[in-house]
């Protein structure tokens, strides 16, 4: 195999890694959006007894509590993702054998 063929093969490996990384990121985004949707639905059903033009005090307190838990959970998940990303090895396109 000549040097141009081996560099092309190395380039394809980089493309495969980039595609895999892109797919992982998109999959994480999709899971996050599904989680937001599920939590929104759950909290709406839990906190809204009687839909009306104005929130009553118990419904407002319930939503504030749910939002607080959602923010805490989102921050925890973000920290976990950052730690996972830090522990993964970083590949560069210039790396070839």
Secondary structure, DSSP 8 states (H G I E B T S, - for coil): --HHHHHHHHHHHHHHHHHHHHHHHHHHHHHHHHHHHHHHHHHHHHH-SS--SS--HHHHHHHHHHHHHHHHHHHHHHHHHHHHHHHS----TT---
